[in-house]
Amino acid sequence: MARVEKVLKIQQEVAELRQEVDEVEKEENKNHGRGKLKLGCFGLMLLVILFLLGGSTWCLAASGLVTVPVVSNLAYEPPQSLHQVEAGSPLDVYVTEFFSSLITDRLQSGAGTLADRSLDLSLPESSITASLRTLAQENSIDWIKAEEIQVAIEKESGVEIFIPLANQENNNAVRLLFEPGVDQGLLVLNQVKVSVGSFTFPSRLTNLMVKPLSEQGLNSLNQLIGRYALIKEIQVFDSSLEISGDLAVEIMKLQ
């Protein structure tokens, strides 16, 4: 009887020992699983960081503003304008002379009255280029080559403002490409795209920051044309913008 009790006691101790071993193994497996989870999260975070760093490096290299060994050779190409443009008569001189001649001719043909108020005005890229260069030179912007700024206009591509950057050995430039439009009698910019080097800014950033600043530059042109006419429509042709509308000047009759 004593021997049986001793055997049962040994079996009970073995069972308890086995239970303790099982609990230890479960705890180790649990901790090991947590370790795998932590390692997986760390690996995922590392991949995200590497992706962001790689993307940022590529964007910087593509912009041409910094040189990144190896990456710049793959990501950057010197920007090219649509075509070369020579500066012509400044826009304010061109527009003033146009309206002066138009109104004089209309008054002569209308016996002192503006019977015909229709307007068709062509703005050549050469005149827009001249005025933009003058504006840049007057503001003394050091980081651009004001004397090389140009505005190229093509029917298929739209309007391009090409701004070469100063102190850049890689022939870098900023390009603004857009479609002009009319809103409540004023010229506006639509579908604006901005790029530096080979990097194009996201459209959301362009609409928030670049487009409002660009439209401010149209104020002087809108004011200049607004002295004489109300703009109704604008069309893009090769080398020029064609504006149509109505003359808004009032002619006082002499008694």
Residue pairs with C-beta under 8 A, 6 or more apart in sequence:
57 68
57 71
58 71
58 75
59 199
60 66
60 68
61 67
61 68
61 71
61 72
61 74
61 75
61 76
62 75
62 76
62 197
62 198
62 199
63 76
63 172
63 196
63 197
63 198
63 199
64 72
64 76
64 78
64 168
64 170
64 172
64 196
64 197
64 198
64 199
65 172
65 196
65 197
67 170
68 75
75 198
76 170
76 197
76 198
77 197
77 198
78 170
78 171
78 172
78 173
78 197
79 162
79 171
79 172
79 173
79 175
79 195
79 197
79 198
81 150
81 152
81 160
81 162
81 173
81 175
82 152
82 154
82 157
82 160
82 162
83 152
83 154
84 150
84 152
85 125
85 126
85 129
85 150
85 151
85 152
86 126
86 129
87 126
87 129
87 130
87 133
87 150
88 94
88 124
88 126
88 127
88 129
88 130
89 126
89 127
89 130
90 127
90 130
90 131
90 134
91 123
91 127
91 128
91 130
91 131
91 221
91 224
92 131
92 224
94 123
94 124
94 127
95 121
95 123
95 224
95 225
96 224
98 121
99 227
99 228
99 229
102 119
102 247
103 114
103 228
103 247
103 249
106 114
106 115
106 116
106 117
106 247
107 113
107 114
107 251
109 115
109 116
110 116
112 251
112 253
113 251
113 253
114 247
114 249
114 251
117 246
117 247
118 244
118 246
118 247
119 229
119 243
119 244
119 245
119 246
119 247
120 242
120 243
120 244
121 225
121 229
121 242
121 243
121 244
121 245
122 240
122 241
122 242
122 243
123 240
123 241
123 242
123 243
124 239
124 240
125 150
125 151
125 152
125 153
125 239
125 240
126 239
128 151
128 153
128 241
129 149
129 150
129 151
132 149
132 150
132 151
132 161
133 146
133 147
133 149
133 150
135 217
136 144
136 146
136 149
137 146
137 147
142 166
143 165
143 166
143 167
144 163
144 164
144 165
144 166
144 174
145 163
145 164
145 165
145 166
148 164
149 161
149 162
149 163
149 164
150 161
150 162
151 159
151 160
151 161
151 162
152 159
152 160
152 162
153 159
153 160
153 236
153 237
153 238
153 239
153 240
153 241
154 160
154 236
154 238
154 239
155 236
155 237
155 238
157 177
158 177
158 178
158 179
158 180
158 191
158 236
159 177
159 178
159 179
159 180
159 236
159 241
160 175
160 176
160 177
161 175
161 176
162 173
162 174
162 175
163 173
163 174
163 175
163 176
164 171
164 172
164 173
165 172
165 173
165 174
170 197
172 196
172 197
173 196
173 197
174 194
174 195
174 196
175 193
175 194
175 195
175 196
176 192
176 193
176 194
176 210
176 214
177 192
177 193
177 194
177 195
178 189
178 190
178 191
178 192
178 193
178 214
179 189
179 190
179 191
179 236
180 187
180 188
180 189
180 190
180 234
180 236
180 241
181 187
181 188
181 189
181 190
181 234
182 188
182 231
182 232
182 233
182 234
185 226
185 230
185 231
185 232
185 245
186 218
186 222
186 226
186 231
187 218
187 221
187 222
187 225
187 231
187 234
188 215
188 218
189 211
189 214
189 215
189 218
192 206
192 207
192 210
192 211
192 214
193 200
193 201
193 203
193 206
194 200
194 201
194 206
194 210
195 201
201 210
222 231
225 231
225 243
226 248
227 249
228 247
228 248
228 249
229 245
229 246
229 247
229 248
229 249
230 245
230 246
230 248
231 243
231 244
231 245
232 244
232 245
232 246
233 243
233 244
233 245
234 241
234 242
234 243
234 244
235 241
235 242
235 244
236 242
